[in-house]
Amino acid sequence: MLAKRAPPQRAHGAPNRVRIIGGQYRRRLLDFPDSTGLRPTPDRVRETLFNWLGQDLPGWICLDLFAGSGALGFEAVSRGAERVVMIERDSRAIGALEKNRATLGASQVDILRADALAWLANSRETFDLIFVDPPFDSGLAGAALAELARHLKPGGQAYIEQADPVVAPPGLIVHRSGRAGRSHFALLVKE
């Protein structure tokens, strides 16, 4: 009789992994560090989001606030986005994002170390698509929502993921929404 093998143990601080589900980098793995509140958007939710968006994003300019693992931003690049700006303040997450950008050869990705809310308040850039997926239960999505309309191009869209149901602020309407476990997510469109 064969003895059961114990599952492999992860060393403390070893990278977690998330895979890109579509496009040019499909099936490629992204490493990200252990960090409080850092939990990438699950495959099933990302698949739903990109079904809503139409799979391909050729020429789109995107913003990934609270980038974390970069799963949403790298997924957008994989699907043809022309440029993705990733905003992240955690130095370990920044290091992983830079490593993943180099591994993929994703020169369309700009990684900025900044506080997402401060960056939004001071930036004048506009985007076709903005991803807002802050650390879970942080309450930061609500503060970011208030600033989004002025950062979206006409007809631009914003994806929000948070613990509470998503309520659109003035200037945006909820186009689609869903729920996965404790997470509520929605795609908003600029009016």
C-alpha positions in Angstrom: 0.0 0.0 0.0 1.3 3.4 -1.0 1.6 6.1 1.7 -0.1 9.4 1.0 2.2 12.3 0.3 1.7 15.5 2.3 0.9 18.5 0.1 3.9 20.7 -0.6 4.4 23.4 2.0 4.9 27.0 0.9 7.7 28.8 2.6 6.7 31.9 4.5 6.8 34.8 2.1 6.9 32.6 -1.0 5.0 34.1 -4.0 1.4 33.3 -4.7 0.3 32.9 -8.3 -2.6 33.9 -10.5 -2.9 33.0 -14.1 -4.0 35.2 -17.1 -7.1 33.7 -18.5 -7.3 35.1 -22.0 -5.5 36.9 -24.9 -1.8 36.9 -25.9 -0.5 35.9 -22.4 -3.2 33.3 -21.8 -2.2 30.6 -19.2 0.9 32.7 -18.1 1.4 32.8 -14.3 1.9 36.0 -12.4 3.7 35.9 -9.0 2.6 38.2 -6.2 3.6 38.5 -2.5 1.7 37.7 0.6 0.1 40.9 1.8 -2.8 41.7 4.0 -5.9 42.4 1.9 -4.2 41.3 -1.3 -6.5 38.8 -3.1 -6.6 38.8 -6.9 -9.9 38.9 -8.6 -10.8 35.2 -9.2 -10.7 33.6 -12.6 -14.4 33.2 -12.8 -15.1 36.9 -12.0 -12.4 38.1 -14.5 -13.9 35.9 -17.2 -17.3 37.4 -16.5 -15.8 40.9 -16.6 -14.1 40.4 -19.9 -17.2 38.8 -21.4 -19.0 42.0 -20.5 -16.3 44.1 -22.1 -16.2 42.1 -25.3 -13.0 40.0 -24.8 -10.6 42.3 -26.8 -9.5 45.8 -25.8 -7.5 47.0 -28.9 -6.2 50.5 -28.4 -7.8 51.0 -24.9 -6.1 53.1 -22.3 -6.6 51.6 -18.8 -6.0 52.4 -15.2 -5.5 49.7 -12.6 -5.9 51.4 -9.2 -4.8 49.5 -6.2 -3.0 47.2 -8.7 -1.9 44.6 -6.1 -1.2 41.4 -8.1 -1.8 43.2 -11.4 -4.2 40.5 -12.5 -6.7 42.9 -14.0 -4.2 45.2 -15.7 -2.1 42.4 -17.2 -5.3 40.7 -18.4 -6.2 44.0 -20.2 -2.7 44.1 -21.8 -3.0 40.5 -22.8 -6.3 41.4 -24.6 -4.8 44.3 -26.6 -4.9 47.4 -24.4 -2.5 50.0 -25.7 -1.5 51.3 -22.3 -2.2 50.3 -18.7 -1.2 52.5 -15.8 -0.9 50.5 -12.5 -1.0 52.4 -9.2 0.2 50.6 -6.1 1.8 51.8 -2.9 3.2 48.5 -1.4 6.9 48.1 -2.3 6.8 44.3 -2.3 3.8 44.4 -4.7 5.6 47.0 -6.9 8.6 44.6 -7.1 6.4 41.7 -8.2 4.6 43.9 -10.8 7.9 45.0 -12.3 9.1 41.4 -12.4 5.9 40.3 -14.1 6.0 43.2 -16.6 9.6 42.1 -17.5 8.7 38.4 -17.7 5.8 39.1 -20.1 7.7 41.8 -22.0 4.6 44.1 -21.4 6.1 47.5 -22.2 2.6 49.0 -22.4 2.4 48.8 -18.6 3.4 51.9 -16.6 3.9 51.1 -12.8 3.6 54.0 -10.4 4.3 53.8 -6.7 1.6 56.1 -5.2 -1.4 56.2 -3.0 -4.3 55.6 -5.3 -6.6 58.2 -3.9 -4.0 60.9 -3.8 -3.0 60.0 -7.4 -6.7 60.3 -8.5 -7.0 63.7 -6.8 -4.0 65.1 -8.6 -4.1 63.5 -12.0 -5.9 64.9 -15.1 -5.5 61.8 -17.2 -8.6 60.1 -18.7 -9.1 56.4 -19.5 -11.3 54.1 -21.5 -11.4 51.6 -18.6 -10.6 51.9 -14.9 -10.2 48.9 -12.5 -11.0 49.6 -8.8 -10.3 46.6 -6.6 -8.8 47.9 -3.3 -7.8 45.7 -0.4 -10.9 43.8 0.8 -13.1 45.5 3.4 -10.9 48.6 3.3 -13.7 50.9 2.3 -11.4 52.6 -0.2 -13.6 51.8 -3.3 -16.2 54.3 -2.2 -13.7 57.1 -2.0 -12.3 56.2 -5.4 -15.8 56.0 -6.9 -16.4 59.7 -6.2 -13.5 60.6 -8.4 -13.9 58.3 -11.3 -16.3 60.1 -13.7 -13.8 62.9 -14.3 -11.1 60.3 -15.2 -13.2 58.4 -17.8 -13.4 59.3 -21.4 -16.9 59.7 -22.9 -18.5 56.3 -22.8 -15.7 55.0 -20.6 -16.2 52.2 -18.1 -15.1 51.4 -14.6 -15.0 48.0 -12.9 -15.5 48.0 -9.1 -15.0 45.1 -6.7 -15.8 45.5 -3.0 -17.4 43.9 0.0 -20.6 45.9 -0.3 -23.1 46.2 -3.2 -21.9 48.8 -5.7 -23.8 52.1 -5.9 -23.0 54.4 -8.8 -22.0 57.9 -8.0 -23.3 60.9 -10.0 -22.1 60.7 -13.6 -22.0 56.9 -13.8 -24.6 54.2 -14.1 -24.4 50.5 -13.2 -24.3 48.6 -16.5 -23.9 45.1 -15.1 -23.3 43.6 -11.6 -22.7 40.3 -9.9 -21.5 38.7 -6.7 -19.0 36.0 -5.9 -18.8 34.9 -2.3 -18.5 38.0 -0.2 -17.4 40.2 -3.1 -19.8 42.4 -5.0 -18.6 43.6 -8.5 -20.1 45.9 -11.1 -19.3 47.5 -14.4 -20.2 51.2 -14.5 -20.5 53.3 -17.6 -20.0 57.1 -17.8 -23.3 58.8 -18.7 
